[in-house]
Amino acid sequence: MAAAAQPVKVGIIGGSGLDDPDILEGRTEKYVETPFGKPSDALVLGKIKNVDCVLLARHGRQHTIAPTNVNFRANIWALKMEGCTHILVTTACGSLREEIQPGDIVVIDQFIDRTTKREQTFYDGAPGCLPGVCHIPMAEPFCGKTREVLIDIAKKLGIKCHTKGTMITIEGPRFSSKAESHMFRLWGADVINMTTVPEVVLAKEAGLCYASLAMATDFDCWKEHEEAVSVDKVLKTLKENANKATSILLTAIPQIAAMDWTDTIQNMKCTVELSVMMPRH
């Protein structure tokens, strides 16, 4: 007899201006502690079209946590402990390409890491952390099967969506200098933000299907005759376009729940197990 398909539970991490709890029905809140400290805020539990979901505001609901200070390990751990199989995230980003216009959605498939101060593993030898050292492969950082669903839904909804893109994650909280912005373009980055790393890395270590809807809000500062990025500009574009990411999530989540993820989840679990070098006794 075939094994029953694993029930799907979706964690949603909402980025700046993209963390509206109203998308969930029957909401309850839960404050949790993890071995890595407290997550950014309460977990908001509820349903989207009968699918169990857990929403977490990446920067806290009042947007009080700077990118460097987000407790990424606690956030991912809390969602895993809550039984999530998938993590769908939204993030605001700057565009480094002419063809990625403010308001466009990019379903990113690669990253370049320019962060310098962040814990990137659950296996770091500290008390309370997992034993061993984890050399998690990162050739394909995002879950391809989940990305396909998001891309497919965006197309069906008529939302302009770029089917791949390389995100460069900088430490922040400052924006880039013009020289940096030009350099990142030469490196092949398409969009820029401050939070994809280490979130995607930790999700992979936790064996979760992770995909990101990145919304371009501005052209960073590389583009001539375009006013350089500012908080005002970012928030204005987000306000006008946040409904795009929301409508993709609302349609994609029931579709994800209707699919069989048993093999995908099993493969991810095996990858993690094969990546951990245990201490010799």
Salt bridges, closest charged atoms under 4 A:
ASP22 OD1 - ARG27 NH2 3.47
GLU29 OE2 - ARG61 NH1 2.79
GLU33 OE2 - LYS38 NZ 2.96
ASP41 OD1 - ARG61 NH2 3.14
ASP52 OD1 - LYS47 NZ 2.82
GLU82 OE1 - LYS30 NZ 3.01
GLU98 OE2 - LYS223 NZ 3.10
ASP104 OD2 - LYS160 NZ 2.93
ASP104 OD2 - HIS162 NE2 2.81
ASP124 OD2 - ARG73 NH1 3.15
ASP152 OD2 - LYS156 NZ 3.10
GLU171 OE2 - ARG118 NE 2.93
GLU180 OE2 - ARG174 NH2 2.85
ASP190 OD1 - ARG97 NE 3.20
GLU199 OE2 - ARG58 NE 2.84
GLU226 OE1 - LYS223 NZ 3.83
GLU226 OE2 - LYS233 NZ 3.65
GLU240 OE2 - LYS236 NZ 2.93
